[in-house]
Amino acid sequence: MRIQIHQETAYRYEAAANYSMQMLRLRPLDSGCQKVLSWRFTPPSFGTVTESRDAYGNVLQTLYIERLHSEITLTVHGEVETKDTGGVLEGTYEPFPPVFFLRQTELSAPDDKIRALSEAAKAVSDGTPLDLAHRLMDAVRDAVDYRIGETHAATTAAEALAHGYGVCQDHTHVFISAARHAGLPARYVSGYLWVEGDAEYEASHAWAEAYIDGLGWVGFDVANRICPTAAHVRVACGLDYLETAPIRGLRRGGGEETMEVRLKVDDAAAQQQ
């Protein structure tokens, strides 16, 4: 499958800022599951961009602006060819052993409810890591309804489960928290998802990956109750959202900020018909 991605992110400030730094994890990488056919990132003309790899091997672009500015617009255009591997990762760079991803963070730290959910899923599984991961995916999705606009980037896994609602970010945090408690290495993944129909999104997508002996890393899109398919484009992985966020940054001055994201994910073959 060939997927086209068009994303525009605009920041506007009530007053001029005199310095901004944005860390961007927007560019997917080639693997056995996908191939980047084209990719273009357009920053503001008055900014400077450097590119490197972070500790996980994700592409990290850093935008620096050192002059007065009242808005920033970032544009991405790309096309990625994907294939369905049943959620099993192939050909990814893995600098850390799976056990590293048993480490909890502030966003994923379990509380009594998450521990109980984890232990209940383990009790009804057939004892294999793969079945446990599927049981956890269903248990988390049953417990956390999909609801937009009720949570935010700093919402923890424990808070999302206590609320009983959230978005893909929250489903992913609860899953990785419960999986790690059960002894299953798990990590957060950011990326894009194509959904049939002509739709615009306000955010990119997120899902989890769990390490399964004999298979390796396997994806679990908890929000949709599926393993990733050819409709998924994988961008970055890390311990939690903060390590994979498409855009994070800081600025000096500017006052109150507003942000607008326009994201369109298309089936390239359908667009050419």
SULLINBEL-V902941 format. One record per residue. N is the residue number from 1. RES is the residue in one letter. PSI is psi as a letter, one per 20 degrees, with the letter a starting at -180 (none if undefined). Layout:
# SULLINBEL-V902941
N/RES/PSI + N/RES/PSI
This chain:
# SULLINBEL-V902941
1/M/q + 2/R/p + 3/I/p + 4/Q/p + 5/I/p + 6/H/o + 7/Q/p + 8/E/p + 9/T/p + 10/A/p + 11/Y/p + 12/R/q + 13/Y/q + 14/E/h + 15/A/r + 16/A/p + 17/A/q + 18/N/i + 19/Y/p + 20/S/q + 21/M/p + 22/Q/p + 23/M/p + 24/L/p + 25/R/n + 26/L/h + 27/R/p + 28/P/r + 29/L/q + 30/D/q + 31/S/a + 32/G/i + 33/C/i + 34/Q/q + 35/K/p + 36/V/o + 37/L/h + 38/S/q + 39/W/p + 40/R/p + 41/F/p + 42/T/o + 43/P/r + 44/P/q + 45/S/h + 46/F/j + 47/G/r + 48/T/p + 49/V/p + 50/T/q + 51/E/p + 52/S/a + 53/R/q + 54/D/a + 55/A/h + 56/Y/i + 57/G/j + 58/N/q + 59/V/p + 60/L/o + 61/Q/p + 62/T/p + 63/L/p + 64/Y/p + 65/I/p + 66/E/l + 67/R/r + 68/L/p + 69/H/q + 70/S/i + 71/E/q + 72/I/p + 73/T/p + 74/L/p + 75/T/p + 76/V/p + 77/H/p + 78/G/r + 79/E/p + 80/V/p + 81/E/p + 82/T/r + 83/K/q + 84/D/o + 85/T/j + 86/G/k + 87/G/i + 88/V/p + 89/L/q + 90/E/p + 91/G/k + 92/T/q + 93/Y/p + 94/E/n + 95/P/i + 96/F/q + 97/P/q + 98/P/h + 99/V/h + 100/F/h + 101/F/j + 102/L/i + 103/R/p + 104/Q/q + 105/T/r + 106/E/h + 107/L/h + 108/S/i + 109/A/p + 110/P/q + 111/D/a + 112/D/h + 113/K/g + 114/I/g + 115/R/g + 116/A/g + 117/L/g + 118/S/g + 119/E/h + 120/A/g + 121/A/h + 122/K/h + 123/A/h + 124/V/i + 125/S/r + 126/D/j + 127/G/i + 128/T/q + 129/P/h + 130/L/g + 131/D/h + 132/L/g + 133/A/g + 134/H/h + 135/R/g + 136/L/g + 137/M/g + 138/D/h + 139/A/g + 140/V/g + 141/R/h + 142/D/h + 143/A/h + 144/V/o + 145/D/q + 146/Y/o + 147/R/p + 148/I/q + 149/G/j + 150/E/i + 151/T/r + 152/H/a + 153/A/h + 154/A/j + 155/T/p + 156/T/r + 157/A/g + 158/A/g + 159/E/g + 160/A/g + 161/L/h + 162/A/h + 163/H/h + 164/G/j + 165/Y/r + 166/G/a + 167/V/a + 168/C/h + 169/Q/g + 170/D/g + 171/H/g + 172/T/g + 173/H/g + 174/V/g + 175/F/g + 176/I/h + 177/S/g + 178/A/h + 179/A/g + 180/R/h + 181/H/h + 182/A/j + 183/G/j + 184/L/o + 185/P/p + 186/A/q + 187/R/r + 188/Y/p + 189/V/p + 190/S/q + 191/G/b + 192/Y/q + 193/L/p + 194/W/p + 195/V/p + 196/E/p + 197/G/q + 198/D/n + 199/A/q + 200/E/q + 201/Y/r + 202/E/i + 203/A/q + 204/S/a + 205/H/r + 206/A/q + 207/W/a + 208/A/r + 209/E/p + 210/A/q + 211/Y/p + 212/I/o + 213/D/p + 214/G/h + 215/L/h + 216/G/b + 217/W/p + 218/V/p + 219/G/q + 220/F/o + 221/D/n + 222/V/h + 223/A/h + 224/N/j + 225/R/k + 226/I/r + 227/C/q + 228/P/q + 229/T/a + 230/A/i + 231/A/i + 232/H/p + 233/V/o + 234/R/p + 235/V/g + 236/A/q + 237/C/q + 238/G/a + 239/L/h + 240/D/a + 241/Y/g + 242/L/h + 243/E/i + 244/T/j + 245/A/p + 246/P/g + 247/I/p + 248/R/q + 249/G/a + 250/L/r + 251/R/r + 252/R/o + 253/G/a + 254/G/h + 255/G/b + 256/E/q + 257/E/q + 258/T/q + 259/M/p + 260/E/p + 261/V/p + 262/R/o + 263/L/p + 264/K/p + 265/V/o + 266/D/q + 267/D/o + 268/A/h + 269/A/h + 270/A/h + 271/Q/h + 272/Q/i + 273/Q/none
